[in-house]
Structures are given as C-alpha cells and as structure tokens.
Amino acid sequence: MNLASFGHTLLAEALYAIVGIVIFGVAFWLMEAVTPFSIRKEIEEDQNTALAILMGAVIIGIAMIISAAVHG
C-alpha cells in the first residue's frame, strides 16, 4: 500500500465518521424535540429507568442504522 492510497483511505474514513456523527446528533436532537416532556428531567430528576432504557435502545438502533448506511 503506498502513502497516497493510505492518505486517501484515511481521509475518506474521517469524512464518513464526521457525517455519521452529524447525522446521529440531528437524530438525537429530533428525538428530544418531538417528545412533549424533558428527557433529561425525566431521567435525572425523576429517576425514570424505563425511559433511560428506551432511549439507550433508540440510540443503539440509530447508531446501527447509520453505521450500516455509512459502511455500505
């Protein structure tokens, strides 16, 4: 593997990572905007464990979808 090919691959991976993180951030912001209550308040102050588990599952699901889309 030559240096130019390595640099091209590294740049492509960095761009895909940045795009994936941006899409993930937008999806998380959209989840928080759609809910009629404060997710942070429910989890931190009210100790809503069920909501925390649900949000964790949604985050993992979104991450898997983005990963599959970026990977191809």
C-alpha positions as CSV (number, residue, x, y, z in Angstrom):
1,M,0.0,0.0,0.0
2,N,1.5,3.3,-1.0
3,L,1.3,6.5,1.0
4,A,-1.2,8.3,-1.4
5,S,-3.6,5.4,-1.2
6,F,-3.3,5.3,2.6
7,G,-3.9,9.1,2.8
8,H,-7.0,8.8,0.6
9,T,-8.4,6.0,2.7
10,L,-7.8,7.9,5.9
11,L,-9.5,11.0,4.6
12,A,-12.5,9.0,3.4
13,E,-12.8,7.3,6.8
14,A,-12.6,10.7,8.6
15,L,-15.3,12.2,6.4
16,Y,-17.6,9.2,6.9
17,A,-17.1,9.4,10.7
18,I,-17.9,13.2,10.7
19,V,-21.0,12.6,8.5
20,G,-22.2,9.8,10.8
21,I,-21.7,11.9,14.0
22,V,-23.6,14.8,12.5
23,I,-26.5,12.6,11.4
24,F,-26.5,11.0,14.8
25,G,-26.6,14.4,16.5
26,V,-29.5,15.5,14.3
27,A,-31.4,12.3,15.1
28,F,-30.9,12.8,18.8
29,W,-31.9,16.4,18.6
30,L,-35.1,15.4,16.7
31,M,-36.0,12.8,19.3
32,E,-35.7,15.4,22.0
33,A,-37.7,18.0,20.1
34,V,-40.5,15.6,19.3
35,T,-41.1,14.4,22.9
36,P,-43.6,16.6,24.8
37,F,-41.5,16.4,28.0
38,S,-37.9,16.9,29.1
39,I,-36.0,13.7,28.6
40,R,-33.2,15.0,30.8
41,K,-35.5,15.9,33.7
42,E,-37.4,12.6,33.5
43,I,-34.2,10.5,33.6
44,E,-32.1,12.6,36.0
45,E,-34.6,14.1,38.5
46,D,-37.5,11.7,38.3
47,Q,-35.3,8.6,38.0
48,N,-37.3,7.2,35.1
49,T,-35.4,4.0,34.4
50,A,-37.8,2.8,31.8
51,L,-37.2,5.9,29.7
52,A,-33.5,5.6,30.2
53,I,-33.5,2.0,28.8
54,L,-35.8,3.1,26.0
55,M,-33.6,6.0,25.0
56,G,-30.5,3.7,25.2
57,A,-32.2,1.3,22.8
58,V,-33.2,4.0,20.4
59,I,-29.6,5.4,20.4
60,I,-28.1,2.0,19.7
61,G,-30.7,1.5,16.9
62,I,-29.9,4.8,15.3
63,A,-26.1,4.1,15.6
64,M,-26.6,0.7,13.9
65,I,-28.6,2.2,11.0
66,I,-26.0,5.0,10.5
67,S,-23.2,2.5,10.7
68,A,-24.8,0.3,8.1
69,A,-25.5,3.2,5.8
70,V,-22.0,4.6,6.0
71,H,-20.3,1.2,5.6
72,G,-22.4,0.3,2.6
